[in-house]
């Protein structure tokens, strides 16, 4: 869950280039020589390096994209995976007496403070209790980068007043981190959008670089859709959405799609491959997308159905339920 919540769209620059390099010594068990371990920056969901295992040992030395960095290691088939907070320090990843996912991590103050929290929530099935623990962690560890990361991830689900209060308590470094900037942008832009509310306008660019404004691209009924090329469930829904668009576009149905992509190339390839012919926009900032923040989008796919008067008449609909709502709004049912 926290891997997913922590995926954001842009990188911070190292504030202190003189920091010691990230030096990770890894110990595993029962992994064949030559097994490749990939290092992924969760901020961008991009691989920033890889190493091969020899005699159940691997080592990497380089500067992290940012320190502290939320990263995860995985094998090619994702059969082995572990996320943790890394810093430009000498660190040890020890899975010699445990599974890869339960490896002991040492050398990172951020991870050391965060680990008890992760261990505790593993035993809890209540979302409310987990959120309460997250709030307590954020209050207690105001300078831990995991606090800013969690607050940025939870912000769309929490009352804005609560988010603002927790943000105020963060350290200066956390407030100016990529997560802090995300939270500040959420506080500035986000509006609560429930069925019956008026839509909130925003503008972003299409693949050709032309700025499109939502209010200028509304039909009699408009689906405001949030997706991304890297989102499997989104891509799975696209064939049905194509059929829906073809069925109702001549009656005044429009789709305005906001991509939470990082890569313009990946975004454009997905549009072409899935044959998406309606309006498409993105600022290529992932979950830091202006549209996504404005509408409090935390997971994708997500959508809002808007009528000709600008009222939100439904949320989170697909397939026949979406078709039924469109027909009712168009008065053809």
C-alpha positions, 0 to 999 in steps of 0.5 A, spaced: 500 500 500 505 504 501 509 503 495 503 505 491 501 511 495 508 513 495 509 513 487 509 521 485 511 524 479 518 528 479 524 528 483 528 532 488 535 534 487 540 533 492 540 538 496 547 537 499 552 534 493 557 532 498 553 527 501 557 520 502 555 515 496 549 510 497 553 504 498 549 498 499 551 491 501 546 486 500 546 479 502 541 473 500 539 466 500 538 461 495 538 466 489 542 463 483 549 467 481 547 472 475 540 473 478 539 481 477 537 485 482 533 492 479 533 498 483 527 502 482 526 510 484 519 510 487 518 517 485 518 516 478 517 509 478 524 508 474 530 503 474 536 507 476 541 501 476 541 494 477 546 489 479 548 481 479 548 476 485 554 472 486 554 467 491 548 470 494 552 477 495 551 484 491 553 491 492 551 498 489 555 504 490 552 511 487 549 517 489 541 516 490 536 520 485 535 524 492 536 522 499 533 520 503 529 516 497 524 511 497 526 505 493 524 498 492 529 492 489 526 487 485 528 481 481 526 481 473 520 477 474 518 480 481 518 474 485 523 477 490 521 485 492 523 489 498 521 497 499 525 501 504 528 508 505 535 509 503 540 514 504 547 516 501 550 512 507 553 505 508 547 501 508 546 493 509 540 489 506 540 482 509 536 477 507 541 471 509 536 468 514 529 471 512 525 472 505 527 477 501 521 481 503 523 481 510 530 483 509 533 487 515 535 494 513 541 498 517 544 504 515 538 509 514 535 513 520 529 514 516 528 506 515 530 505 522 524 510 525 519 507 520 520 500 520 516 499 527 510 503 524 510 498 518 511 492 522 505 494 527 500 495 521 502 488 518 498 486 524 492 491 523 486 490 519 482 496 520 484 502 515 481 507 521 487 504 526 492 504 520 490 511 519 490 513 526 497 510 527 500 514 520 497 521 523 501 519 530 507 517 526 507 524 522 506 528 528 512 524 532 517 524 526 516 531 523 523 531 520 522 523 517 521 523 510 516 517 510 512 522 514 511 527 508 510 521 503 505 518 507 501 525 508 502 526 501 499 519 499 493 520 505 491 527 503 486 526 498 482 521 503 483 526 509 479 532 511 483 538 508 483 542 515 487 536 518 492 535 512 493 543 513 495 542 521 499 536 519 503 539 514 504 545 518 508 541 523 513 538 518 520 540 518 522 545 513 526 540 509 520 536 509 515 542 507 520 543 501 521 536 499 517 533 493 512 530 498 511 537 501 510 541 495 505 535 493 501 537 499 502 544 499 499 544 492 493 539 494 491 544 500 491 550 494 488 546 489 483 541 491 476 541 492 471 536 494 467 533 489 461 529 490 455 527 486 451 534 486 457 538 486 459 543 480 465 541 477 472 545 478 475 547 471 482 546 470 487 546 464 492 542 461 496 540 455 494 535 449 500 530 446 501 536 441 502 541 446 496 545 445 492 547 452 485 544 453 481 547 458 475 542 461 470 547 461 471 548 453 471 541 452 464 539 455 459 535 451 451 534 453 454 529 458 462 529 459 466 523 463 472 526 466 477 520 466 483 519 470 488 514 467 495 512 465 499 508 460 502 504 466 496 502 470 494 495 468 486 496 470 486 502 466 488 499 460 483 493 461 478 498 461 479 502 455 476 497 450 469 498 453 470 505 454 472 506 446 465 502 445 462 507 450 464 513 446 463 510 439 456 509 441 454 515 444 459 521 441 454 523 436 448 524 441 453 529 445 457 524 449 464 527 450 470 524 454 476 528 457 482 524 459 487 526 464 493 521 464 497 521 470 503 519 466 511 520 467 513 519 460 510 522 454 512 517 449 509 511 453 503 516 454 502 517 446 504 509 445 498 507 449 493 512 446 495 509 439 495 502 441 488 503 445 485 507 439 483 513 444 480 518 440 477 523 445 481 529 448 487 527 452 491 531 457 497 531 461 502 535 465 507 528 465 507 529 473 504 523 475 500 523 481 502 530 482 498 532 476 494 538 476 487 535 474 489 529 479 490 534 485 484 538 484 479 532 484 483 528 489 485 522 485 488 517 489 488 511 485 486 510 478 482 508 474 477 514 477 472 518 473 467 523 474 460 524 470 458 531 468 452 533 465 451 539 461 450 544 467 456 542 470 454 538 475 457 532 477 452 526 476 456 520 478 462 517 480 467 511 479 462 508 473 464 503 468 461 498 463 453 498 463 453 502 469 456 508 465 452 506 459 446 507 463 448 513 467 449 516 460 443 514 457 439 517 463 443 524 462 442 524 455 434 522 455 435 516 451 433 511 456 
